[in-house]
């Protein structure tokens, strides 16, 4: 039976679906999310979906990713199908969809009238009423207006470079509160350019979902000084915030320490007291941001398009236990209005240490321009301390909240604040942060085998990596491949190949490897691999680029090999239309040689024919694959790849050249890496 079936709804820690109906006895039912209209639910039905949502969420400790398809618009919108892709691919039945959404929507989670769920509340009585540290706010960033048609403008608005991960791994014990927080010199946010009406509202019941996932965040830098921002818990181990809250080049780069206070509130505005119902955490395992942000951090203002890189994740060694529900991340959402929530340092002219929120629509310049650069801007107030706070969308049909971005910049009380938009462009990176859990070993510390670099994942659909394995042994064997995040080395999953016959050379796309891996995981942009075979042979990492339709050889490993007498995965004439292979036989001796070569089916390892030639001293012979087939009497007959092996040693070597016809480019496919058990 499926894990999403109604009969197993309690496995998700949710109420039965019957309790979700209108008029039920669920506490604060009017404030709780409700199921969407499922009257048209039918996966596989021919009706065309009018909207598809891409969602990621940690549910009961496990990362899930799925697509929701909807028909209709506005108040008549109807859910037609849920297609789960993580932790395993499947389409849900209507009953499974009810159980799944019940878990996602936090049915039974603390509501606005519920008490704070803190098992150590008595022990923290003093901490809950302590005077808040007088920590300066992280100054609010601003937009730097650029002159039209300048080189700087064109560079700043170039969104072609994808976000690349960068991180700092923390070691040793967690910092103490006193060691983690240092008072900075008077670095304050600038006075507002214009004074408007502050319509932000305080959140008094921070025990309610989603407010109990929003957090006050303080951080100290290597060069000294502590600053405060806002953050959102997206899993038991991970909080997301702004990149400029964790990395500032003028303060020494990455933060030296930090502390998170989930659900912090303030009973009376201006009294300086902070109530911490769930205490705090400082046992940071790592800080993640984008490589682009680390290269530009430290300024007070940026061109608006630079904010597409201004996001980060703080990952902890131990979990937050006060809640089991976290807001789902909705990628590519353009709905509105949105809510902005965070911890401003000043509200209505008085010091603030509590959670404040406001609602606003997307600005016209955002909908017409910014969102195409992966930034969105909304008509909401902000001030120093709001950096890293949540932008979330509330579905009017269900009441479910979705995290859609975070706050990076604003114009104080001028109803104009924005930041990175979570969309398909950065989905792979953000999802990898949300799905992270501690305790993952690294390839360097836990595995042996051939080490392989620069294997592109299917998260970059414009690139496709292929892994090629050649079994040079006398018996069939398999290969174990460990996939790891290329930036951190964290192990993601393992994959075992099918049995490879002796003498065969098999090719597998990275998508096949990912789909059949030992456990579900969130794909980074690039992998590092460890390859462990049961046979002796060779390996290749081949990249196909969709844009120019080129095949190239990226076989860079810690055990390079060039076999002088063997070539693998030579294209047969069946591939002449796009990627014809050519074989170069080079005679490096001072005498004429007459070598012979076996032509083998790469899939099975069976010999198909023999090619014999004569080569003059210090010369070479270039043979097209068509001529080689004809001379050897070999018909491809469904065989797309050959292995070519010299029947005996000769003085010289072989080379495999590939013609990328569409790109008019020749690639050398000869290089291989050595495999051994």
BABA-68623 format. One record per atom (N, C-alpha, C): y, z, x. Coordinates in steps of 0.1 Angstrom, whole numbers, plus 5000, padded with zeros to 4 digits. Example, Ala and Ser with C-alpha at 12.3 -4.5 7.8 and 13.67 -1.06 7.14 Angstrom:
BEGIN
494350785132
495550785123
496750785132
497850715128
498950715137
500050795129
***
This chain:
BEGIN
498850005008
500050005000
501250005009
502349935005
503549925013
504250055014
504950075025
505650205027
506950205018
507250095012
508450095003
508050104989
506850134985
506450144971
506950274965
507150274952
507750384945
506850504946
505450484946
504550594947
504650674960
505250614970
505450684982
506950714985
507750714974
509150734976
509450864983
508650974981
508951094987
508751095002
507950995007
507850975022
509150945028
510050885020
511450865025
512350985023
511851085017
512651195014
513651165003
513351084993
514251054982
513651094969
514451094959
514051124945
513350994939
512551024929
511950904922
513050824916
512750694915
513750604909
514250644896
513350704888
513750744874
514950834875
515150914886
516351004887
517650934890
517550794892
518750724896
519450664884
518850674872
519450614860
520650684856
521550624848
522750684844
522350804835
523150914836
522951024828
521851114833
521351094846
520351174851
520851304856
519951394860
520351534864
520751544879
520751424886
521151434900
522451494902
522651584911
523851654914
524951554917
526051564910
527251474913
526751324912
525951294901
525451154900
526551054899
527751104893
528851004892
529450964905
529151044916
529651014929
528550944938
527350954934
526250904942
526050754940
525650684950
525350544949
524250514938
524350404932
523350374922
522650234925
521550214920
520850084923
521549964918
521549854924
522149734919
521349674907
521849584901
521249514890
520049434895
518749474891
517549404896
516949324885
517649284875
517049204864
516649064868
517249014879
516948884884
516148884897
515549004901
514849014913
513648934913
513448844923
512248764924
512348684937
511848744948
511748684961
511048554960
511548444965
510848314965
511248234953
512048284944
512448204932
513448104937
513447984930
514347874934
515847894933
516247994925
517648014923
518348034937
519547974938
520247974951
521048104951
520948184962
521748304964
523148264966
524048344960
525548324961
526148404972
525348514976
525848594987
524548654994
524648655007
523548715015
524148825024
523648945024
524149045033
523149085044
523749095056
522949135067
523249285071
522249365070
522449515071
521549575081
522049675088
521249755097
521549905094
520449985094
520650125091
519450205097
519750325102
518650425105
518350505093
517050485088
516650555076
515450645080
515650775078
514650875081
514150865096
515150835105
514850835119
514450705124
514250605116
513750475121
514750365118
515050275127
516050175125
515450065117
516150025106
515749915098
516849805098
516449685097
517349575095
516849485085
517749435076
517249355065
518349265059
517949175051
518849085044
518749105029
519849115022
519849125007
520548995001
519848934992
520348814985
520848844971
521948794968
522548824955
522948694947
522748694934
523248594925
524348654917
525148564911
526348614903
527448664912
528548694906
529748744913
530348864905
531148934912
531849044906
530949144899
531249184887
530449284880
529149234875
528949104876
527649044871
526749014883
527049074895
526249044907
524849104905
523849034909
522449074907
521649054920
520949154924
520149154936
518849074933
518648964942
517448884939
516348894949
516648954961
515548964971
516049054983
515149134988
515349205001
514349155011
514749105022
513849055033
514049145045
513149235048
513149325059
512749245072
513449265083
513049205096
512749315106
513249435104
512849545113
512549665104
511549755107
510649745118
509549645118
509349585106
508449475105
508849375094
508549255096
509049145087
508249155074
508949155063
508349145049
509349135039
508949065028
509849065016
509349175006
510249245000
509849354992
509749314977
508749374970
508649364956
509749444949
509849424936
510949494929
510749644930
509549694929
509349844930
509549894945
509149814954
509449844968
510949844971
511649754965
513049744967
513749874962
513249924950
513850044945
513650164954
512450174959
512150284968
512950274981
513050154986
513750134999
515250164997
515850114986
517250134984
517550284981
516650344974
516750494972
516950564985
516150524995
516350595008
517650555015
517950425014
519150375021
520450435015
520350455001
521550504994
521750654995
520850725001
520950875003
520850944990
519850904982
519650984970
519151124974
519751224969
519351354972
520051414984
520951334990
521751385002
522751484997
523351565006
524451655001
525551574995
526051634984
527151564976
528451654977
529451604970
530751674972
530751824969
529951864959
529852004955
528752084962
528052024971
526952084978
527452174989
526752284992
527152365004
526852295017
527452345027
527252285040
525752325045
525052225049
523652245053
523552275068
523852395072
523752435086
522852555087
521652535093
520752645094
521252755103
522252725112
522752825121
524152875117
524452865104
525852895100
526353035104
525453125102
525853265105
526153285120
525353225128
525653235143
526853165147
527353075139
528552995143
529753045135
529653155129
530853205121
532153205128
532053255141
533253265149
533753125153
532753045156
533152905161
533852825150
533452855137
533952775126
535352805124
535952915128
537352945125
538152955138
537552905149
538352915162
539552825161
540552855169
541752775170
541352645177
541752535172
541452405178
542152395191
541452335201
542052315214
543252225213
544252255220
545452175219
545352045228
544451965224
544151845232
545051725227
545651655236
546551545231
545651435225
546251365215
545551255209
545451135218
544451055217
544450925224
545550845217
546550805225
547650725220
547150595212
547750575201
547350455193
547750335200
546750235201
547050105207
547850025198
548549925204
549349835196
549049685199
549549595191
549449455194
550549405203
550149335213
551149275222
551349125217
552549105213
552848965208
553048875220
552448765220
552548665231
553348545226
554048485236
554848365233
553848255229
554248175220
553448065215
553147965226
551847915226
551447805235
551647835250
551247955253
551247995268
549847995272
549647995285
548248005291
547648135287
548548245287
547948375283
547548375268
548248315260
547948305246
546548235244
546448115251
545248035249
544048115255
544248185266
543148265271
542748375262
543748445256
543548565248
542848525235
543048405230
542448365217
541148295219
540648285231
539348215234
538248315231
537548295219
536448395215
535148335219
535048245228
533748185232
532848285240
533448375247
532648455256
532048575247
530748585247
530148685238
530348825244
530248925236
530349065241
529149095250
529349145262
528249175271
528249325273
527049385274
527049535275
527449585288
527949705288
528249785300
528049925297
527650015307
527350145303
527450245315
527550365312
527450475322
526250565318
525350595327
524250685324
524550815329
524550925320
524851055324
523551125329
523651215339
522551285345
522951435345
521851515346
522151655347
522351725334
522551855334
522751935322
524051895315
524051935302
525251905294
526451995299
527651945298
528852015302
529052135292
529552245297
529952345288
531252305281
531652385271
532852345264
534052365273
534052465281
535152485290
535252375301
534052335306
533952235316
534252095311
534052075298
534151945293
535551915289
536452015286
537751985281
538852035290
539651945294
540751985303
542051935296
543052015297
544351975291
545051875299
545551775293
546151665300
547651685301
548351615310
549751615310
550251555297
551451575294
552051535281
552051385279
550851325276
550751185272
550551175257
551551145251
551551135236
551750995231
551350975219
551650845213
553150825211
553550705212
554950675210
555450695196
556750725194
557250745181
557050615173
556850635160
556550515152
557750415152
557450295152
558450185152
559250195139
558450215128
559050225115
558450345108
559250405099
558750525092
558450475078
557150505073
556850465060
556250585052
555650565041
555050665033
553650685038
553350815041
551950845045
551150875033
550250785029
549450805017
548050845020
547750895032
546350945036
546051075028
544751085025
544351205017
543351285026
543451415025
542451495032
541151495026
540051515034
538751535029
538351675031
538151745020
537951895020
536451925021
535651845014
534151875014
533451785024
533551825037
532951735047
531351755048
530851835039
529351845038
528751725030
529651655023
529151535015
528951415024
527951335020
527751205026
528751115020
529451025028
529250995042
530151085051
530951175045
531951245054
531251335065
530051375062
529351455072
528851375084
529051235083
528651155095
529951115103
531151155098
532351125106
532651245115
533251215126
533351325136
534651315144
535051435148
536151455158
535551445172
536151375181
535551345194
536551375205
536151455214
537051485226
536351435238
537151395248
536551335260
537551365272
536851395284
537651415296
537351305306
538351265314
538251155323
538151205338
537551125347
537351175361
538751205367
539751135364
541051155370
541851275364
541151345354
541751455347
542351425334
542451515325
543051495312
541951475302
542151545290
541251525279
542051475267
541351395259
542051325248
541051325236
541651315224
540851325212
540951195204
539751155199
539551035191
538751065178
538350965171
537450975160
536150895163
535050925156
533850865158
532950865145
531950785144
531050785133
529550795138
528850895132
527450905136
526650795128
525850715136
525150605130
523650625131
523250735138
521850775139
521750915143
520650975144
520551115149
521051135163
521051015171
521351025185
522650945189
523250875180
524250785184
525550795175
526750795182
527950785175
528750665180
529350595171
530150475176
531650515175
532450455184
533850485185
534550365191
535750385196
536550275202
536250265217
536250145223
536050135237
537050205245
538350215240
539350275248
539250425247
538350485239
538050625238
537050675249
536350575255
535350615265
535650545279
536550455280
536750385293
538250355294
538850405305
540250385308
540350375323
540650255328
540650225342
541750315349
542850345342
543950425349
543550565349
542550615342
542050755343
540750765350
540350665357
539150675365
537950605359
538050525349
536950455343
536350525331
535050535332
534250595321
534650745320
534550805308
534750945307
533651025315
534151145320
533151225327
532351315318
532851345306
532151435297
532851415283
532151455273
532651445259
531951535250
532551555238
531951645228
532251595214
531251605205
531351555192
531251675182
532151675172
532151775161
532051705148
530851695143
530651625130
531251705118
531851635109
532251695097
533351805099
534051795110
535151895112
536151885101
536752005097
537751995087
538852105090
539952095082
541052195084
541352245070
541352375069
541652435056
543052425052
544052435061
545452435058
546152345068
546852245064
547452155073
548552225081
548452215094
549452275103
549152405108
547952465103
547752605108
546952615121
546552495127
545852495140
544452535140
543852575128
542452615127
541552495124
540452485131
539552375128
538252445124
537652405113
536352455108
535352355112
534352405120
533252315125
531952355118
531652305107
530452345099
529152315106
529152225115
527852185122
527952205137
528952285142
529052305156
529452175163
528952155175
529252045183
528152005193
528251895199
527251845208
527951785220
527451815232
528051755244
526951695254
525651695250
524551655259
524451505259
525451435264
525551295264
524451235274
523751135269
522751065277
523350945284
524250875276
524850755282
526050715273
526950645278
528050585271
527950435272
528050365261
527950215261
529250155256
529650045262
530749965257
530549825261
531549735261
531449605265
531949585279
531349495286
531749465300
533149415300
533549335289
534949285288
535949395287
535649495279
536549605278
536749675291
535749705299
535849775311
536749695321
536849565319
537649485328
539149485325
539449535313
540849525308
541449665304
540649765304
541049895298
542149955306
542950035300
544050115306
545450075301
545649965294
546949925289
547249995276
548549995272
548950055259
548849955248
548949825251
548849725241
548149595246
547649515237
546849405240
547049295230
546849165234
546849065224
545749095214
545949065201
545049115191
543649065193
543448955199
542048905201
541248985211
541949055220
541249145230
540549255223
541049295211
540449415204
539049385199
538549255200
537249225196
536149285205
536649335217
535749395226
535849545227
536749605218
537049745219
536249835210
534949845213
534049935206
533049995216
532450105212
531550175221
530650265214
529650315221
528650405215
528450525225
528350645219
528050755227
526650805223
525650805233
524250835230
523950975235
523151055227
522951195230
521451215233
521251315241
519851355245
519051415234
519751495226
519051565215
519751525201
519051535190
519551475178
520551575170
521351515162
522051585152
521051615140
521051735136
520051775126
520651805112
521951795111
522551845098
522451735087
522051615090
521951515080
520851415085
520151355075
519151255078
519651115073
520851115068
521350985062
522650935070
522650815073
523750755080
524150625073
525450595074
525950475067
525350345073
524850255064
524350125069
525550045075
525249965085
526249875090
526049735083
527149685078
527149555071
527849455080
527049355084
527649255093
528249135085
529449095090
530048975084
530648995070
530849125066
531449145052
532849115052
533349045041
534749015039
535249075027
534549165021
534949235008
536049335011
536749375000
537749475001
538049534988
538949634987
539549694999
538549775007
539049825018
538149915027
538750055027
537950145032
538450285035
538550305050
539550375054
539750405068
539650565069
538750615078
538650755079
538650795093
539350905096
539350955110
540151085111
540451125123
541151245127
542451225133
543551195125
544851185131
545351315137
546251305147
546851425153
547951475145
548651395138
549851435130
549751365116
549851445106
549951395092
551151465085
551951385078
553051445071
553951535080
554051495093
554851565102
554251695107
553051725104
552351855109
551151825117
550751915125
549551895133
548251895125
547351805127
546151795119
544951795128
543851865123
542651865130
541451835120
541851795108
540851765098
540651615096
539751585086
539451445083
540351395072
540951275074
541751215065
541351065062
541651025050
541150885046
542250815038
542150685038
543050605029
542450475027
542850405017
542250275013
543350165014
542850045017
543849935018
543149795019
543849695015
543249555015
543549495029
542849385031
542949315044
544349245043
545049245055
546349175056
546149025056
547248955052
547148805051
546948745065
547548805075
547348745089
545948775094
545348875089
543948895092
542948805086
543148785073
542248695066
542348545070
543548515074
543848375078
543548345093
543548445101
543448425115
542548525123
542848655121
542248755130
540748755129
540248745116
538848755114
538048645121
538648535124
537948425131
537948455146
538648555150
538548605164
537748735164
537048775154
536148895153
536949025152
538149015147
539049135144
539449125130
539549245123
540149255110
541249355110
542249335101
543349425100
543549465085
543949585082
544049635068
545349715066
545749715054
546949785050
546649935048
546450005060
546150145060
546950215071
547350335069
548050415079
547150465090
547750485101
547050535113
548050605122
547550695130
548350755140
547450805152
548050845163
547150885174
546050985170
544850955175
543751035171
542750955162
543350855155
542550775146
541650675153
541950655166
541150555173
539750585172
538950475170
537450485169
537050525155
537950555146
537550595132
536950475125
536250515114
535450415106
536350335097
536050205096
536450115085
535150095076
535150145064
533950115056
534250065042
533349985037
533449915024
532549985014
533150005002
532350054991
532049954981
530749924979
530349824969
530749874955
531549804947
531949854934
530849854924
529749774927
528649764917
527649884919
527649934931
526650044934
527250174939
528450164945
528950284951
528450304965
527650224970
527150234984
528250204994
528350285005
529250265015
528650195027
529350095033
528850025044
529950025056
529450055068
530350055079
530549905083
531849865084
532149725087
532949705099
533449815106
534249805117
534849935122
535749935132
536350055136
537750035140
538550145140
539950125142
540350125157
541150035161
541550015175
543050035177
543849975168
545249975170
545949995156
547250025156
547950035144
549450045147
550250035136
551650055136
551950185128
552250295135
552350425128
553050415114
552250455104
552750465091
553350335085
552850225091
553450095086
552350015079
551350085074
550250015066
549749895073
549449905086
548849795093
548049845105
546749845103
545849895113
544549805114
544049785126
542949695127
542049735139
540949655140
540049675151
538949575150
537849595159
536749495159
536049495146
535649375142
534949345130
533449325133
532549405127
531149385130
530649265122
530349165130
529849035124
528648985132
528248865129
527148805136
527348785151
528648775155
528948755169
528548875178
528748995173
528449115180
527249195175
526649145165
525549215158
524449255167
524049175176
522949205185
523249325194
524449335199
524849445208
524949575200
525649565188
525849685180
524549745175
523649655171
522349695166
521549765177
521649715189
520849775200
521349915202
522649945200
523150075202
522650165191
522750115178
522450195167
520950235167
520050145172
518650165172
518150255184
519050285193
518650355205
518050495202
517050535209
516550675209
516350715224
516450845226
516250885240
514750885244
514550905257
513150915262
512550785266
513250675265
512750545269
512650545284
511550515290
511450505304
512050365308
512250345321
512750225326
511550145333
511750015335
510749935342
510649995356
511750025363
511750065376
510850195378
510850285368
510250415370
508850415365
508450315357
507150335349
506150225351
506550105356
505649995356
505549925369
504449855371
504349775383
504249625378
504149535387
503949395384
505149315388
505049185386
506149095389
507349125382
508549135388
509749165382
510549035380
510949015368
511548885364
512948915358
513948835362
515348855357
515748745348
516848765341
517548665333
516748585323
515948665315
515248595304
516048615291
516548515286
517448515274
516648555261
517148645253
516448675241
516748585230
516048595219
516348505207
517648555200
518248665204
519548705199
520648605202
520348515212
521248405216
520548275212
520648235199
519948125194
520247985201
521447985208
521747865215
520947845228
520347955232
519447955243
518047985239
517047925245
515647965242
514847965255
514348085258
513548105270
512048085267
511348025277
509948005276
509248065288
508248135285
507448205296
506148125299
505948075311
504747995314
503948075324
502648075321
501648145330
500548055334
500248045347
499147965352
498048055357
496848035352
495648105356
494948025367
495148065380
494547985391
493148045394
492648145387
491448205389
490248135383
489048195385
487848125380
487348175367
488048275361
487648325348
488848345339
488648345326
489748365317
490448505319
491648515315
492348645316
493548655307
494248765308
495448785299
496548835308
497748835302
498948885309
499648985300
500049105305
500849195299
502249185303
503249175294
504649165297
505349285291
506149345299
507049455294
508449405293
509049425281
510449385278
511349505280
512449485287
513349595289
514749535288
515649625284
517049595283
517549565297
518249455299
518549405313
519649495319
520449565310
521549645315
521149785319
520349845311
519949985313
518549995319
517649895318
516349905322
515449975312
515950015301
515150095291
514050005285
512850055285
511749985279
511949965264
511649845260
511749815246
510349795239
509449715245
508149695239
507349625250
506049605247
505149535255
504449425247
503949325254
503349205247
502149165256
501049135249
499849085256
499548945252
499348855261
499048715258
497648705252
497448585246
496048555242
495348525255
494048505254
493148475266
493548335271
493848335284
494148205291
492948155299
492348045295
491247995303
491547965318
490447975326
490647945340
491247805342
492247795351
492847665353
493847625343
494147705333
495047665322
496447715326
497447655320
498847695321
499447695307
499747815301
500147835287
501647865287
502347815277
503747835275
503947915262
504848015262
505148095250
506648115249
507248085238
508648105236
508948255235
510148295239
510548435238
510448485224
510748405214
510648445200
509248485196
508248405202
506848445199
506548575205
506948605217
506748725224
507348845216
508648825212
509248935204
508548965191
508148855184
507448875171
506148945173
505448925184
504148985185
504149105195
505249165198
505349275207
504749395201
504549505209
503749615205
504549705195
505849695194
506549775185
507849705182
508449735170
509749675167
510849735176
511849655178
512949695186
514149605184
515349645187
516549565186
516749485199
516949355197
516949265208
518249275216
518249295229
519549275236
519749125238
520849095245
521148955248
520148895258
519848975268
518948935279
517949035282
516748995287
515749095291
515549095306
515049205311
514349215324
512849225320
511949165328
510549165325
509749225337
508649285333
507549315343
506349245338
505749165346
504549075343
503349125351
502249165343
501049215350
499849135345
499349045353
498148955348
496849025353
495748965347
494449005352
493848905361
494648805365
494248695373
495248665384
494948575393
495848525403
496448395398
497748375400
498248245395
499748245397
500548185388
501948175389
502648185376
503948205376
504748225365
506048145366
506548105354
507848035353
508648085341
509948095343
510948125333
511748005330
511547935319
512147805316
513147825305
514347775306
515447785296
515747655290
515747655277
516247535269
517547565263
518547485266
519947505260
520147405249
520347455237
520547375225
521747285226
522847325231
524047255231
523947115238
523347115250
523246995257
521746945259
520847015252
519446985251
518846965265
519147065274
518647065288
517547165290
516547135297
515547225302
515847255317
515847385321
516147425334
515147535338
514947545351
513947645357
514747765362
514547875356
515248005360
514248105366
513248045373
512248135378
512648205391
513448315388
513848405399
513148545398
512348575407
511548695406
511548765420
510848885421
510748955433
509548905442
508848795437
507748735445
507848585443
508748525450
508948385448
507748315455
507448195449
506248115455
506447975452
506147895462
506147745460
504747695465
503847665456
502547615460
502747475464
502347435477
502547305481
501547205475
500547245468
499547155463
499247165448
500047245441
499747265426
501047255419
501047175408
502247175398
501647205385
502447285377
501947325364
502947275353
502447255341
503247225329
504047095331
503446995337
504046865338
504046795324
505146745320
505146675307
504346545307
503546535297
502846405295
503746305289
503246185288
504146075283
504446095268
503846185262
504246215248
505646275247
506146325258
507546385259
508546295266
508146165268
508946075276
510246045269
510246055255
511546025248
512646115251
512346245255
513446335257
513446395271
512246425276
512146505289
510946445297
511146325303
510046265311
509946335324
508646365328
508446425341
508146325352
508546355364
508146275376
507646365387
506646315394
505946395405
506346325418
506746415427
507146365441
506046415450
505346325458
504346365468
504946335482
505246445489
505946425502
504946445513
504846345522
504046355534
504946395546
504746515551
505546565562
504846535576
503746475576
503046455589
503446315595
502946295607
503246175615
502146065612
501246095603
500145995600
500145965585
499545855582
499345815568
498345905562
498645945549
497646035542
497245965529
496045995525
495445945512
494946055503
495846135498
495446245490
494946205476
494146285470
493746275456
494046405449
494346385436
494846495428
494046495414
493646615410
493046625397
494146645387
493946575375
494846585364
494146675353
494746785349
494146885341
494946905328
494146935317
494846975304
495347115306
496647125306
497247265308
496847365298
496547325286
496147415275
494747475278
493847395282
492447435283
491947445297
492647385307
492147385321
491147285324
490747195314
489747095317
490346975324
489546925334
489946815342
489846685333
490946605334
491046485326
490846355334
491246355347
491146245356
491546265370
491646165378
491946175392
493046075396
494046115403
495046015408
494946015424
494745895429
494645885444
495745785449
496345815460
497445735465
497445735480
498245645486
498445645501
499945655504
500245745513
501645765517
501845755532
502845675535
503145655549
503645785556
503745785569
504145905577
505645935573
505946065572
507246115569
507946045557
507146015547
507745945535
507246025523
507745975512
507346035499
507045925489
506345965479
506045875467
506545945455
507345875447
507745925434
507045855423
506245925415
505445875405
505845915391
506145825382
506545865368
505245905361
505345995351
504146045345
503345935338
504045825333
503345715327
502545645337
503045615349
502345545359
501145635364
501345765365
500245855369
499145845359
499445855346
498445855336
497645715337
498345605338
497745475339
496745465351
497245515363
496445505375
495245595374
495345715367
494245805366
493345775355
493745685346
492945655334
492945765324
494145835323
494245945314
495145905302
494645935290
495345915278
495846055273
497146065269
497546205265
496846255253
496646175243
495846205231
496046355226
497346385224
497646525219
497846625230
497746585242
498046675254
499446665258
500246765257
501646765260
501946805275
501046885281
501346935294
500146915303
500346875315
499246875325
499546975336
498447005343
498447075356
497946965366
498646955378
498246865388
497846945401
496646925406
496247005417
495546915428
495946935440
495346845451
493846885453
493046785454
491646815456
491346875470
492146855479
492046915492
493446925498
493547015508
494847035514
495346905521
496646895522
497246785529
498546835535
499046765545
500346805552
501546755544
502046845536
503146805528
503246895516
503946845505
504046935493
504346845481
504246905469
504546845457
505846895451
506446815443
507746845436
507646795422
508146875412
508246835398
509646815394
510046695391
511446665387
511446625372
512346685364
512446655350
513746585346
513646485339
514846405335
515246455321
516346525320
516946565307
517746445302
517146355294
517746225291
519046245284
519146335274
520346345266
521546385275
521246475284
522346525293
522546445305
521646345308
521646265320
521646355333
520646445332
520646545343
519146565348
518946575361
517646595367
517546745370
516446805366
516146945369
514946955378
514947035388
513847065396
513047175390
511847145385
511047245378
509947305387
510047285400
508947315409
508747465412
509847535413
509847675417
508947765408
508147855413
507347945406
507348085412
506848185405
506748315410
505248345411
504848425421
503448455423
502948565414
501848535408
501148635399
499848685406
499648815406
498448875411
498149005403
496849035401
496449155393
497049285399
***
